């Protein structure tokens, strides 16, 4: 193998950019030993190049111009870490035009514009690495792309947003309310000042789009992913879940059913003994089920400077190996040479078990009216729970269903919510037992 350096430039010197730079500099020896050539961090571009990041940068050049990196003929790999859609997309496309490989952690950009970027990279004969776009330091994309390549992937369930998992953990363990825990998460830096992308499931859906594309070899339109967040989860529902032997987690779920793909993000009740249900705090976890391997589990830190930087540098090393071997393009960017367009199943068509919490008057005949509507819509009850009695006042009644079709559930609840004995909208949480 010819001894040559792999020269790298970073665009974006924020949290992840700082972690990436630190790893490239402080772990330079082990990286060189594994690769067989040094990886040299040549330039870093950021709007703020004066703030001290606590790293001894040595000969690394700092610049406020991304163009200095995009047009430098000596730079082999551009690392895009500014996030968002613009100007990140333009920077990546320009890097491709200049025959530079790109590594990114930008899940939002890939979820919305990924197909354009994958095609542009293939056309330019360069590689786009994006391991860091999903689950931080957990090598989940490498596992799906390579380690599990012999399998038909049956399903992937994942906690892929640490902010939501932290909030739900405190709500579960301390009985605290959502708004209160969110403020604490913001104060600790786990949640953004505007937490919408996290708490409403959008960040998880971005990651699920990338995972689904890679697992099934199909283009995924981000708008086709059903997305629901955790802002409506209450301590009452968490308590009922405990009584029933469940925990509530925000899950990203993708699975293949009858040739179609389900891709959805929503609060989910899991048996408390199921491995993912035991994952607390800011940690991420994913369960991948393959037809040959069975169930596998991946766990670790899904965000942060060093974990995400670890994933970024893993892509740099992988690209460096291809450059040194003269085999760029050996592995398809989308993991499939032969891709197929698979239908993303409409949410109305999915089947699931359901947790339903009604606020109903405690009077004779009320339960029969509710169960009558459910039965009429092909929904059968597996268990029921009621706490306390208040004559002529609304009390919470929980019903767990057997498997039902989402469309039937929505139709039934539309009718039930109009009953004069029911107060307010019914709370609905989908239930997964982890067996499928």
Secondary structure, 3 states (H helix, E strand, C coil): CCCCCEEEEEECCCHHHHHHHHHHHHCHHHHHHHHCCCEEEEEEECCCCCCCCCCCCCCCEEECCCHHHHCCCCCCEEEECCCCCCCHHHHHHHHHHCCCEEEECCHHHHHHHHHHHHHHHHHHCCCEECHHHCCCCCCHHHHHHHHCCCCCEEEEEEECCHHHHHHHHHHHHHCCCHHHHHHHHHHCCCCCCCCHHHHCCHHHHHHHHHHHHHHHCCCCCHHHCEECCCCCCCHHHHHHHHHHCEEEEEEEEEEEECCEEEEEEEEEEEECCCHHHHCCCCEEEEEEEECCCEEEEEEEECCCHHHHHHHHHHHHHHHHHHHHHCCCCCCCCCCCCCCCCCCECCHHHCEEEEEEEEEEEECCCHHHHHHHHHHHCCCCEEEEEECCCCECCEEEEEEEECCEEHHHHHHHHHHHCCCCCECCCCEEEEEECCCC
